[in-house]
Amino acid sequence: MTFELTKERCSSEGETENEFDAVVDEFANSTTMHGVLNCHKSRSTNSRWFWICLIIGMIVALTYHIAARVGAYLQHDTTTEIFQDYQTPMSFPAVTVCSFNRIYMDTKDPDVLNATYVINQLISPKMIIHNVLNNITLNVSSVTVLDPELHMTRLLQTRGFDLKKHLAFCAFNYKRCTADDFSKSMSFMGLCHTFITEIHQDVPGSGNGLTINRNIQIHDRGEAPDVNSFGISIPVGRKASIEVRRSDFHIMHKPWGQCEPSREKLKYFSNYTLYNCAQGSRINKNNFSRVLQCYTDAIIKRCGCYLFTQPWAAGFSRECTLHEMQYCANPYFVSLILRKHSSLICRCPVPCKFAEFHTSVSYSAYPNPSTMKYLQVAYNLSSEESSQNYIAFDVYFPRMSYTKYTQSKKIDGSSLISDIGGQLGLWLGMSVITVVEVIQFCARKLSQCRRKRVEK
């Protein structure tokens, strides 16, 4: 046995074995480790070798299973808990309303119509890419007939989609709302309006949410709108019934998950989302308007100004004029998209907490006969004009609940310790106290060996 071999190495001729045997006897008789006492007191050689082999086998099995549990822990696997949370009332998402008509002009003046055409060419994502790739230069100076300083934001605010003029009816939970309940925002769709009133829906179903007589986007209140990429288009003469289902996600931090709490601070936004951070590696021709944090900085660094769709940078730079848009900002932006400029990959981690809103849309004819009569009287419109100039939509939660996804560690530190303790107890009947006993025994034997060597 190991104890006898150790004795032969540590003892010299003429020395008694009493001291060595005393330590071994004390450990064998007092330890809570199973099998050691049976091995030590066995008189038969076969019996002793049986216990030695059994203990060695148990140590091998113990080592294997502990290594497997530690390996599983180091895989950093996670589990996801999904449950339905019923809540009344529910916080309503932000609803952003835009119009496909970026500029509203009640004139047939050819100079004004030409200026309107140039503006649409400058701010339409598809036309920007087309013009840059085909080296088409627009006569930006023609826009001076609308704005002498060629300031896009001011131009859209004065000539763009005016919700006060075009909002025939608005209600939330059967209570009237007005254009003052909306905030203005700029996008590639032109001037848009976001329903910002902090409200909650407390009854499920149509009519209990937001009802408006307009292309819209439903998004988180802390996220900048992008109706051009993620909006719902509603044709004239139709009413859209839009069911909204909310999902909340709680993601684990690294190395278990992909979120990084320390990197969730943005320069221009107080609320961290992937869209606000704008991961550059995901930008492509179909998502041209994803131009938030890192792309905002790229445009400012290259052109010394920001695009009119990036108003969050107003305190850090100035807005590009139409000339700067045509000759610098737009071409540079397209080149970043097509070349996938590696230095501008934002590497935005997944948010640790975020909400998603999934929509389901159904359409019906609008206006109905009774509504059409009201429009004809109130606005002096014919039935044809009413059906060709009006739309309506109803946004609502179909039920007072949302789905919550919570990610957690599959094996945490406490579970790992419990697993190791269970393996120690199963194979050798050991506990933390037993481990201390083994360490103490080994320390005494080493001390004894050193003392023998010094004396020798």
Backbone torsions as a table, in degrees:
resi	resn	phi	psi	omega
1	MET	NA	161.5	-176.6
2	THR	-58.6	-37.6	-178.1
3	PHE	-62.0	-38.6	-178.2
4	GLU	-70.4	-38.7	178.2
5	LEU	-64.9	-40.4	178.9
6	THR	-62.4	-38.1	-179.5
7	LYS	-64.1	-41.1	-178.0
8	GLU	-66.5	-33.5	-178.6
9	ARG	-77.0	-34.0	-171.9
10	CYS	-93.2	-20.3	-176.9
11	SER	-96.9	146.5	177.1
12	SER	-109.4	169.0	-178.8
13	GLU	-62.5	138.3	176.9
14	GLY	89.6	-9.9	-179.7
15	GLU	-89.6	146.5	179.5
16	THR	-79.9	158.1	179.8
17	GLU	-95.9	5.4	-174.8
18	ASN	-61.0	-45.1	-176.7
19	GLU	-65.0	-43.2	179.6
20	PHE	-64.5	-47.6	-178.4
21	ASP	-63.8	-33.6	-178.6
22	ALA	-63.7	-42.4	179.4
23	VAL	-66.3	-43.6	179.9
24	VAL	-64.8	-44.4	179.9
25	ASP	-61.6	-43.1	-178.9
26	GLU	-62.1	-42.6	-179.6
27	PHE	-68.0	-45.7	-177.3
28	ALA	-64.0	-36.0	-176.8
29	ASN	-82.4	-21.5	-174.1
30	SER	-107.6	-21.2	-175.7
31	THR	-68.1	148.4	176.4
32	THR	-93.0	5.1	177.5
33	MET	-75.2	123.2	-174.7
34	HIS	-68.0	142.5	172.9
35	GLY	94.0	-23.5	-176.8
36	VAL	-67.5	-43.8	-179.5
37	LEU	-64.9	-41.3	178.4
38	ASN	-62.0	-40.2	179.0
39	CYS	-66.6	-41.6	-176.1
40	HIS	-69.4	-35.8	-175.5
41	LYS	-93.8	-3.4	-179.4
42	SER	-65.1	128.8	178.1
43	ARG	-87.1	-30.3	-179.2
44	SER	-83.5	136.8	178.0
45	THR	-63.4	-40.9	179.2
46	ASN	-62.6	-41.5	179.3
47	SER	-65.1	-40.8	179.7
48	ARG	-64.9	-43.3	178.9
49	TRP	-66.4	-32.8	176.3
50	PHE	-60.2	-48.2	-179.2
51	TRP	-67.9	-35.6	176.7
52	ILE	-62.3	-47.6	179.8
53	CYS	-63.7	-39.2	179.8
54	LEU	-64.3	-44.8	179.8
55	ILE	-64.4	-42.2	178.7
56	ILE	-62.4	-42.7	178.4
57	GLY	-61.4	-41.6	178.7
58	MET	-65.8	-36.9	178.3
59	ILE	-65.8	-40.6	177.7
60	VAL	-63.2	-45.9	179.4
61	ALA	-63.2	-41.4	178.8
62	LEU	-61.6	-46.0	-179.5
63	THR	-61.5	-42.5	-179.2
64	TYR	-61.7	-48.2	-175.6
65	HIS	-71.3	-35.9	176.4
66	ILE	-66.3	-41.0	177.8
67	ALA	-62.4	-38.2	178.7
68	ALA	-65.3	-41.3	179.9
69	ARG	-68.9	-40.4	177.2
70	VAL	-65.2	-40.3	177.3
71	GLY	-61.4	-41.3	177.9
72	ALA	-64.4	-38.5	178.4
73	TYR	-64.2	-41.4	-178.0
74	LEU	-73.2	-10.4	173.9
75	GLN	-71.4	-19.7	178.9
76	HIS	57.1	41.3	177.2
77	ASP	-71.9	156.2	-179.9
78	THR	-129.0	161.8	171.7
79	THR	-120.5	150.7	-179.7
80	THR	-119.3	122.4	177.6
81	GLU	-96.3	127.9	-179.3
82	ILE	-118.2	124.4	176.2
83	PHE	-148.0	157.9	-178.9
84	GLN	-95.4	119.7	-178.3
85	ASP	-102.4	116.3	179.3
86	TYR	-90.8	126.9	-173.7
87	GLN	-144.1	130.8	176.7
88	THR	-135.4	123.8	-3.5
89	PRO	-82.3	171.2	177.7
90	MET	-110.4	137.4	179.1
91	SER	-65.8	129.3	-175.7
92	PHE	-82.6	141.8	179.2
93	PRO	-73.9	169.2	174.3
94	ALA	-75.4	139.6	178.2
95	VAL	-122.7	118.0	-178.7
96	THR	-106.8	130.5	-175.7
97	VAL	-114.5	130.3	177.3
98	CYS	-131.6	171.0	175.9
99	SER	-126.0	146.1	176.4
100	PHE	-68.9	-21.2	175.8
101	ASN	-84.6	100.5	-176.3
102	ARG	-71.4	-34.4	-179.5
103	ILE	-123.6	132.4	178.2
104	TYR	-108.0	117.0	-179.4
105	MET	-133.7	122.8	177.9
106	ASP	-99.6	66.9	-176.9
107	THR	-156.9	159.7	175.0
108	LYS	-115.3	13.2	179.2
109	ASP	-61.7	122.1	-177.8
110	PRO	-61.1	-33.1	178.9
111	ASP	-67.4	-40.6	178.8
112	VAL	-68.3	-41.4	179.3
113	LEU	-65.1	-38.3	177.7
114	ASN	-66.4	-39.6	177.8
115	ALA	-63.7	-39.3	177.9
116	THR	-63.7	-40.4	177.8
117	TYR	-61.5	-44.0	-179.5
118	VAL	-62.3	-42.2	-179.7
119	ILE	-62.3	-45.4	178.8
120	ASN	-60.9	-36.6	178.2
121	GLN	-68.2	-31.8	-176.8
122	LEU	-79.6	-27.1	-173.6
123	ILE	-116.1	-2.2	175.6
124	SER	-84.4	120.7	-176.0
125	PRO	-53.9	-44.4	-178.5
126	LYS	-65.1	-40.1	-179.0
127	MET	-73.0	-31.7	176.3
128	ILE	-60.9	-49.5	179.3
129	ILE	-62.0	-43.9	179.8
130	HIS	-61.1	-46.4	-177.3
131	ASN	-67.7	-39.7	-180.0
132	VAL	-67.1	-45.2	-178.0
133	LEU	-67.4	-28.0	-178.4
134	ASN	-103.9	10.8	176.9
135	ASN	54.1	41.9	178.7
136	ILE	-90.1	124.1	179.8
137	THR	-105.2	130.2	-179.2
138	LEU	-96.0	153.2	177.6
139	ASN	-84.9	83.0	-175.9
140	VAL	-64.2	-29.0	-178.0
141	SER	-62.6	-21.2	-179.5
142	SER	-66.7	-18.5	-178.5
143	VAL	-75.1	-11.8	-179.6
144	THR	-60.8	-20.2	177.3
145	VAL	-65.4	-23.3	177.5
146	LEU	-99.0	-39.0	179.4
147	ASP	-147.8	110.2	-176.6
148	PRO	-59.0	-29.4	-177.0
149	GLU	-92.3	0.8	177.6
150	LEU	54.5	46.7	-178.8
151	HIS	-100.4	109.6	-171.0
152	MET	-64.9	-45.1	-177.9
153	THR	-60.6	-47.4	179.6
154	ARG	-64.1	-37.0	179.3
155	LEU	-62.9	-44.8	-179.5
156	LEU	-71.2	-33.6	178.7
157	GLN	-67.5	-31.2	-178.7
158	THR	-93.7	-30.2	-175.0
159	ARG	-116.7	-0.7	-175.5
160	GLY	-86.8	-160.3	-175.3
161	PHE	-71.5	107.5	-179.4
162	ASP	-96.1	107.7	-175.5
163	LEU	-65.4	-31.5	-179.3
164	LYS	-62.1	-33.9	-179.6
165	LYS	-82.7	-25.5	-171.4
166	HIS	-111.4	0.2	179.4
167	LEU	-92.2	97.2	-178.7
168	ALA	-76.3	-34.2	-177.9
169	PHE	-155.1	140.1	176.8
170	CYS	-148.8	135.6	177.6
171	ALA	-152.0	146.4	171.9
172	PHE	-128.0	121.5	-177.3
173	ASN	53.4	43.4	178.0
174	TYR	69.3	8.3	177.0
175	LYS	-105.1	134.7	-175.3
176	ARG	-65.3	142.6	172.8
177	CYS	-128.8	160.7	-176.9
178	THR	-128.3	179.9	178.7
179	ALA	-64.6	-21.5	178.5
180	ASP	-69.4	-16.2	177.3
181	ASP	-84.2	5.4	-179.1
182	PHE	-118.9	144.8	173.7
183	SER	-104.5	150.0	-178.5
184	LYS	-86.7	145.1	176.5
185	SER	-147.2	154.5	-179.2
186	MET	-105.6	139.2	177.4
187	SER	-150.0	179.0	176.6
188	PHE	-69.4	-7.5	172.0
189	MET	-87.5	-0.4	-177.3
190	GLY	98.1	-144.0	179.6
191	LEU	-81.2	125.2	180.0
192	CYS	-120.6	168.8	-177.1
193	HIS	-135.9	128.9	-177.4
194	THR	-111.2	128.3	177.5
195	PHE	-71.6	110.4	-169.0
196	ILE	-109.9	-7.4	-176.9
197	THR	-60.7	130.0	179.4
198	GLU	-73.3	100.1	-176.7
199	ILE	-131.8	164.6	179.7
200	HIS	-133.3	144.2	173.9
201	GLN	-97.5	126.8	-177.3
202	ASP	-112.9	-4.4	177.3
203	VAL	-130.2	128.8	-179.0
204	PRO	-73.0	160.7	172.5
205	GLY	105.8	167.4	-179.4
206	SER	-64.1	143.9	179.6
207	GLY	91.3	-19.0	-179.0
208	ASN	-95.8	-2.3	176.5
209	GLY	-106.7	-139.4	-177.5
210	LEU	-97.1	125.2	178.7
211	THR	-119.9	124.7	-177.7
212	ILE	-138.1	138.4	174.2
213	ASN	-85.8	NA	NA
214	ARG	NA	NA	NA
215	ASN	NA	123.5	-176.6
216	ILE	-129.5	159.8	173.1
217	GLN	-131.8	138.9	175.8
218	ILE	-109.8	123.4	-173.0
219	HIS	-151.3	171.5	178.3
220	ASP	-66.4	146.1	-176.5
221	ARG	-64.1	-26.7	-179.1
222	GLY	-91.2	7.1	-176.9
223	GLU	-111.0	138.9	178.2
224	ALA	-67.1	139.6	-178.7
225	PRO	-75.6	150.5	173.3
226	ASP	-144.6	76.1	-175.0
227	VAL	-65.5	-31.0	-178.5
228	ASN	-61.3	-36.7	-177.9
229	SER	-92.7	-36.6	-170.2
230	PHE	-121.6	12.0	-175.6
231	GLY	-79.7	166.4	175.6
232	ILE	-108.0	121.1	-178.1
233	SER	-88.1	132.9	179.3
234	ILE	-120.9	117.4	-179.4
235	PRO	-73.2	157.8	178.6
236	VAL	-66.1	151.9	-179.3
237	GLY	75.0	19.4	-179.4
238	ARG	-135.7	150.0	170.4
239	LYS	-113.6	130.3	-179.9
240	ALA	-104.1	126.5	172.8
241	SER	-100.8	114.5	-170.8
242	ILE	-113.9	108.5	174.7
243	GLU	-83.4	134.9	-179.0
244	VAL	-116.4	127.7	175.0
245	ARG	-120.3	128.0	-175.0
246	ARG	-100.1	141.1	174.0
247	SER	-129.7	129.3	177.0
248	ASP	-105.6	138.9	-177.6
249	PHE	-124.4	131.7	173.6
250	HIS	-119.6	109.0	-172.4
251	ILE	-103.6	141.9	178.2
252	MET	-72.7	150.3	175.2
253	HIS	-77.2	167.1	178.0
254	LYS	-66.3	149.2	4.3
255	PRO	-87.4	0.0	-179.2
256	TRP	-76.6	-42.3	179.6
257	GLY	-118.9	-162.6	-176.4
258	GLN	-109.5	-6.1	-177.3
259	CYS	-82.3	152.9	179.6
260	GLU	-134.5	96.1	-176.6
261	PRO	-55.5	-32.5	-177.0
262	SER	-70.6	-15.1	-177.7
263	ARG	-107.4	15.5	-176.5
264	GLU	-95.6	28.0	176.3
265	LYS	-109.0	122.2	-177.3
266	LEU	-108.5	154.1	-177.2
267	LYS	-73.6	-39.2	-173.5
268	TYR	-106.8	-12.3	-173.8
269	PHE	-129.5	143.3	176.4
270	SER	-84.7	-24.0	-178.8
271	ASN	-105.5	126.4	-177.6
272	TYR	-89.8	122.6	169.8
273	THR	-138.9	162.8	177.7
274	LEU	-61.2	-38.9	-179.4
275	TYR	-66.8	-42.4	178.4
276	ASN	-63.1	-37.5	179.1
277	CYS	-76.3	-29.9	176.8
278	ALA	58.9	82.0	178.0
279	GLN	-69.4	113.5	-173.6
280	GLY	-63.6	-28.2	-176.8
281	SER	-67.9	-15.2	-178.5
282	ARG	-98.7	-1.2	-176.5
283	ILE	-76.4	140.7	178.4
284	ASN	-153.1	-175.0	-176.0
285	LYS	-61.3	-33.7	-177.1
286	ASN	-79.7	-16.2	179.9
287	ASN	-121.7	48.4	-174.5
288	PHE	-61.1	-31.9	-172.4
289	SER	-85.8	9.4	176.4
290	ARG	-80.1	78.0	-172.0
291	VAL	-126.4	70.7	-176.7
292	LEU	-106.4	-120.1	-164.3
293	GLN	-58.2	-65.0	-172.2
294	CYS	-71.3	-31.8	178.1
295	TYR	-75.2	-28.5	173.0
296	THR	-62.3	-46.7	178.5
297	ASP	-62.5	-36.0	-179.6
298	ALA	-65.1	-43.8	179.1
299	ILE	-64.9	-43.8	-179.7
300	ILE	-62.3	-42.4	-179.2
301	LYS	-65.1	-38.5	-176.7
302	ARG	-80.4	-43.4	-171.7
303	CYS	-108.4	-11.1	-179.3
304	GLY	75.9	17.7	-179.5
305	CYS	-159.8	168.2	178.8
306	TYR	-115.6	157.2	178.4
307	LEU	-71.2	156.6	-179.5
308	PHE	-63.7	-19.4	178.0
309	THR	-82.8	2.5	-178.7
310	GLN	-120.0	56.0	-175.9
311	PRO	-66.5	-16.8	178.8
312	TRP	-63.9	-16.3	-180.0
313	ALA	-93.2	11.9	-175.2
314	ALA	-59.9	-32.9	-179.5
315	GLY	-82.5	-1.1	-176.2
316	PHE	-116.8	-19.5	-178.6
317	SER	-157.9	-167.3	177.8
318	ARG	-116.3	162.9	-179.5
319	GLU	-79.0	142.0	178.7
320	CYS	-68.5	141.5	171.9
321	THR	-77.7	172.5	179.7
322	LEU	-64.0	-34.9	176.5
323	HIS	-64.0	-44.4	179.5
324	GLU	-66.4	-33.8	175.8
325	MET	-62.8	-47.0	-175.2
326	GLN	-70.7	-40.8	-171.2
327	TYR	-98.1	-12.2	-178.7
328	CYS	-131.6	-64.4	-170.6
329	ALA	-62.6	-50.7	-177.8
330	ASN	-64.7	-48.5	178.2
331	PRO	-61.7	-40.8	179.9
332	TYR	-65.3	-39.4	179.8
333	PHE	-62.8	-44.8	179.4
334	VAL	-64.3	-39.2	179.6
335	SER	-64.2	-36.0	177.7
336	LEU	-65.2	-39.0	-179.0
337	ILE	-67.1	-47.6	-174.3
338	LEU	-74.1	-34.7	-178.1
339	ARG	-90.9	-11.7	-178.1
340	LYS	52.3	56.5	-175.7
341	HIS	-51.5	113.5	-172.4
342	SER	-65.6	-29.7	-177.5
343	SER	-71.5	-11.5	-178.2
344	LEU	-107.1	11.9	174.8
345	ILE	-70.3	117.9	-170.5
346	CYS	-76.0	-22.0	-179.7
347	ARG	52.8	53.8	179.8
348	CYS	-81.7	123.4	177.6
349	PRO	-74.9	160.5	177.2
350	VAL	-65.6	138.0	177.7
351	PRO	-62.0	147.2	177.4
352	CYS	-71.5	-31.0	177.0
353	LYS	-138.6	129.8	176.7
354	PHE	-158.7	163.0	-179.6
355	ALA	-121.5	145.1	174.9
356	GLU	-124.0	145.7	179.6
357	PHE	-120.1	118.5	-179.3
358	HIS	-104.1	135.4	-174.4
359	THR	-116.8	150.8	173.1
360	SER	-131.9	124.6	-170.5
361	VAL	-117.9	137.1	170.8
362	SER	-130.0	149.6	-174.8
363	TYR	-119.8	151.0	173.6
364	SER	-143.6	162.3	-179.4
365	ALA	-66.7	143.9	179.7
366	TYR	-150.2	140.5	-0.6
367	PRO	-83.7	158.7	174.4
368	ASN	-77.6	170.2	-174.8
369	PRO	-54.8	-42.9	-178.6
370	SER	-67.8	-40.9	177.4
371	THR	-66.2	-37.8	179.9
372	MET	-62.5	-39.6	177.4
373	LYS	-63.0	-40.3	178.5
374	TYR	-62.9	-43.4	-179.1
375	LEU	-66.5	-37.8	179.6
376	GLN	-63.7	-39.1	-179.2
377	VAL	-77.2	-46.4	-174.0
378	ALA	-70.8	-36.3	-173.9
379	TYR	-118.9	8.2	177.9
380	ASN	54.7	51.2	-178.5
381	LEU	-113.8	149.2	173.5
382	SER	-79.6	167.9	178.7
383	SER	-62.2	-35.3	179.2
384	GLU	-68.6	-41.3	178.2
385	GLU	-66.2	-35.9	179.2
386	SER	-65.1	-43.4	-177.7
387	SER	-74.9	-20.8	-177.3
388	GLN	-99.5	-2.6	-176.0
389	ASN	-128.5	-0.5	-176.4
390	TYR	-126.4	143.7	172.0
391	ILE	-135.5	167.9	175.6
392	ALA	-148.4	152.7	172.7
393	PHE	-145.7	152.8	-178.3
394	ASP	-129.0	114.7	-178.7
395	VAL	-106.6	128.1	-175.6
396	TYR	-159.1	158.4	170.3
397	PHE	-85.6	127.5	178.7
398	PRO	-73.9	-19.3	176.7
399	ARG	-152.7	155.0	-176.8
400	MET	-86.7	64.1	178.8
401	SER	-158.9	161.5	174.7
402	TYR	-142.8	157.6	-179.0
403	THR	-91.9	130.8	-178.0
404	LYS	-116.2	126.9	178.4
405	TYR	-110.6	116.9	-178.2
406	THR	-118.7	119.8	-179.6
407	GLN	-94.0	136.6	179.6
408	SER	-142.5	165.1	179.8
409	LYS	-67.7	133.7	176.0
410	LYS	-69.5	-39.6	176.0
411	ILE	-131.2	111.2	177.0
412	ASP	-95.6	-179.3	-177.1
413	GLY	-60.0	-41.5	179.8
414	SER	-64.2	-40.6	179.0
415	SER	-66.1	-38.2	179.2
416	LEU	-63.5	-44.5	178.6
417	ILE	-62.8	-40.9	178.8
418	SER	-64.1	-40.9	178.4
419	ASP	-63.0	-44.5	-179.7
420	ILE	-64.9	-42.0	177.5
421	GLY	-62.2	-39.1	177.9
422	GLY	-65.7	-39.7	178.4
423	GLN	-66.7	-41.1	177.7
424	LEU	-60.9	-44.3	-179.5
425	GLY	-69.3	-37.0	-177.8
426	LEU	-67.9	-46.4	-171.8
427	TRP	-89.6	-34.1	-176.0
428	LEU	-130.3	4.1	-179.6
429	GLY	63.6	28.5	-175.1
430	MET	-95.3	156.6	172.7
431	SER	-134.4	-175.6	177.6
432	VAL	-61.4	-36.8	178.2
433	ILE	-62.6	-40.1	179.1
434	THR	-64.1	-40.5	178.4
435	VAL	-60.9	-40.3	177.2
436	VAL	-63.5	-40.1	178.7
437	GLU	-61.3	-43.5	-179.8
438	VAL	-64.1	-42.7	179.7
439	ILE	-64.2	-40.8	178.8
440	GLN	-64.3	-41.6	178.6
441	PHE	-62.1	-45.9	-179.8
442	CYS	-63.3	-38.3	179.8
443	ALA	-65.4	-41.0	178.8
444	ARG	-65.1	-41.0	-179.8
445	LYS	-66.1	-40.2	178.3
446	LEU	-64.7	-41.0	178.4
447	SER	-63.0	-39.5	179.6
448	GLN	-64.8	-42.3	179.5
449	CYS	-63.6	-42.4	179.5
450	ARG	-64.4	-39.9	-179.8
451	ARG	-65.2	-39.1	179.2
452	LYS	-63.7	-40.3	-177.9
453	ARG	-67.3	-40.1	179.2
454	VAL	-63.5	-42.3	179.9
455	GLU	-65.8	-34.1	-179.4
456	LYS	-70.8	NA	NA
